Amino acid sequence: MTSDIEIRNETSDDIAAIAAVTIAAFRDLEISNQTEHVIIDALRAAEALALSLVAVVDGRVVGHIAFSPVTLSDGTRDWYGLGPVSVLPQVQRRGIGQALVREGLSRLRRMQARGCCLVGHPEYYRRFGFENCPQLVLEGVPPEVFFAVSFDGTLPRGTVAFREGFGAVGPSSCANEV
């Protein structure tokens, strides 16, 4: 299916569809607090979405991925956090998520990013070059689910802080529209 997928930057017309895709993708996941759509809204409102891509199949938004800047305690700059990434449940396991991650990482490299980190499933993200890095810590997150990939061959040391939007809770205006 990956050849039928168009990956493009989000537009304002995509916001409700992104919320719907994200809500559907995380609805039945036990590890989720179902706030992922609120996080995206908060990042967008803070103008912290450095990269926000949608996957479109047959003219319909079926996936989304967000990247936002992170802060590193050692002062290293130009690192980003990946997430959330969402794909409609009925079209999962067809390469849409992979296409979003690959395109997002490619675009980050073109933006001169130095690296990217995330919280996620070990089996999934290793295929994109992400590794557990003991020298990087995200407080409150088990190290086995925290991953990073360096684009310039150097890994920073210290504590990573994701944008404030990741602490978002409660309903968003966009979620109420879907």
C-alpha positions as CSV (number, residue, x, y, z in Angstrom):
1,M,0.0,0.0,0.0
2,T,2.9,2.4,0.5
3,S,3.0,3.4,-3.1
4,D,-0.6,4.7,-2.8
5,I,0.3,7.0,0.1
6,E,0.8,10.7,-0.2
7,I,2.8,12.2,2.6
8,R,2.5,15.9,2.9
9,N,2.6,18.8,5.4
10,E,-0.6,19.3,7.4
11,T,-2.8,22.2,6.4
12,S,-5.4,24.0,8.5
13,D,-8.1,21.9,6.6
14,D,-6.5,18.7,8.1
15,I,-6.8,19.6,11.8
16,A,-10.2,17.9,12.5
17,A,-9.1,14.8,10.5
18,I,-5.8,14.6,12.4
19,A,-7.7,14.7,15.7
20,A,-10.1,12.0,14.5
21,V,-7.3,9.8,13.3
22,T,-5.4,10.2,16.5
23,I,-8.4,9.5,18.7
24,A,-9.2,6.4,16.7
25,A,-5.6,5.1,16.7
26,F,-5.1,5.4,20.5
27,R,-8.7,4.6,21.6
28,D,-8.0,0.9,22.5
29,L,-4.4,1.1,23.6
30,E,-4.0,0.3,27.3
31,I,-0.7,2.4,27.4
32,S,-2.6,5.5,26.3
33,N,-4.4,8.1,28.4
34,Q,-6.2,9.1,25.3
35,T,-4.7,12.6,25.4
36,E,-2.6,12.3,22.2
37,H,-4.9,14.6,20.2
38,V,-4.8,17.1,23.0
39,I,-1.0,17.0,22.9
40,I,-1.0,17.7,19.2
41,D,-3.4,20.7,19.7
42,A,-1.2,22.0,22.5
43,L,1.9,21.7,20.4
44,R,0.2,23.4,17.5
45,A,-1.1,26.2,19.7
46,A,2.4,26.8,21.1
47,E,3.7,26.8,17.5
48,A,6.0,23.9,18.6
49,L,5.1,21.6,15.7
50,A,8.4,21.7,13.8
51,L,7.1,19.1,11.4
52,S,3.5,17.8,11.2
53,L,2.9,15.4,8.3
54,V,-0.3,13.6,7.2
55,A,-0.6,10.4,5.2
56,V,-3.4,10.6,2.6
57,V,-4.9,7.6,0.8
58,D,-7.6,8.2,-1.8
59,G,-8.0,11.8,-0.7
60,R,-8.5,10.9,2.9
61,V,-6.2,11.6,5.9
62,V,-5.4,8.2,7.4
63,G,-2.3,8.9,9.4
64,H,-0.3,11.7,11.1
65,I,3.1,12.2,12.7
66,A,4.4,15.1,14.8
67,F,7.9,16.3,15.6
68,S,8.7,19.0,18.1
69,P,11.9,20.4,19.5
70,V,13.3,18.9,22.7
71,T,15.6,20.5,25.3
72,L,18.7,18.6,26.4
73,S,20.3,19.4,29.8
74,D,23.8,19.4,28.2
75,G,22.8,22.3,26.0
76,T,22.9,20.3,22.7
77,R,20.6,22.0,20.2
78,D,18.6,20.8,17.1
79,W,17.2,17.7,18.6
80,Y,13.5,16.7,18.1
81,G,11.0,14.5,19.7
82,L,8.8,12.2,17.5
83,G,5.2,11.8,18.5
84,P,2.5,11.2,18.5
85,V,2.3,9.1,15.4
86,S,-1.2,7.8,14.5
87,V,-2.7,5.6,11.8
88,L,-6.4,4.7,11.5
89,P,-6.9,1.2,12.9
90,Q,-8.6,-0.1,9.7
91,V,-5.5,0.7,7.6
92,Q,-2.8,-0.2,10.1
93,R,-0.1,-2.8,9.2
94,R,0.0,-1.5,5.6
95,G,3.2,0.6,5.8
96,I,1.5,3.9,6.5
97,G,3.2,4.4,9.8
98,Q,6.6,3.4,8.4
99,A,6.2,5.8,5.5
100,L,5.4,8.6,8.0
101,V,8.4,7.9,10.2
102,R,10.8,7.5,7.2
103,E,9.6,10.7,5.6
104,G,9.6,12.6,8.9
105,L,13.2,11.5,9.7
106,S,14.3,12.4,6.2
107,R,12.8,15.9,6.4
108,L,14.4,16.4,9.9
109,R,17.8,15.6,8.4
110,R,17.2,18.1,5.6
111,M,16.4,20.7,8.3
112,Q,19.9,20.1,9.7
113,A,18.5,18.4,12.8
114,R,21.2,16.6,14.9
115,G,18.9,13.8,16.2
116,C,15.5,12.6,17.3
117,C,14.2,10.8,20.4
118,L,10.9,9.2,21.3
119,V,9.0,7.0,23.7
120,G,7.7,3.9,21.9
121,H,7.7,0.2,21.2
122,P,11.2,-1.4,21.0
123,E,10.3,-3.8,18.2
124,Y,8.9,-1.0,16.0
125,Y,11.4,1.9,16.3
126,R,14.7,-0.1,16.1
127,R,14.0,-0.6,12.3
128,F,14.5,3.2,11.8
129,G,17.8,3.3,13.6
130,F,16.5,4.2,17.1
131,E,18.4,2.7,20.0
132,N,18.2,2.8,23.8
133,C,20.9,5.3,24.9
134,P,21.9,5.1,28.5
135,Q,23.5,8.5,28.4
136,L,20.1,10.1,27.6
137,V,17.3,10.0,30.2
138,L,13.6,11.0,30.0
139,E,12.6,11.3,33.7
140,G,9.7,9.1,34.6
141,V,10.1,6.9,31.6
142,P,11.6,3.4,31.7
143,P,14.9,3.4,29.7
144,E,13.7,0.3,27.7
145,V,11.0,2.4,25.9
146,F,13.0,5.6,25.4
147,F,15.0,5.8,22.2
148,A,17.2,8.1,20.2
149,V,18.9,8.3,16.9
150,S,21.7,10.7,16.0
151,F,22.0,12.2,12.6
152,D,25.5,13.5,13.0
153,G,27.1,10.6,14.8
154,T,27.2,12.1,18.3
155,L,24.9,11.5,21.1
156,P,24.3,14.1,23.8
157,R,24.4,13.2,27.5
158,G,21.8,14.2,30.1
159,T,18.1,14.7,30.6
160,V,15.7,15.2,27.7
161,A,12.6,17.5,28.2
162,F,9.8,17.3,25.7
163,R,7.7,20.4,25.0
164,E,5.1,21.4,27.6
165,G,2.3,20.3,25.4
166,F,3.2,16.7,26.2
167,G,1.7,17.3,29.7
168,A,-1.6,18.3,28.2
169,V,-4.7,16.8,29.7
170,G,-8.4,17.2,29.2
171,P,-10.6,17.8,26.1
172,S,-9.5,19.9,23.2
173,S,-11.7,22.1,21.1
174,C,-10.8,20.0,18.0
175,A,-11.7,16.7,19.7
176,N,-15.2,18.1,20.5
177,E,-15.8,18.7,16.8
178,V,-15.2,15.1,15.6
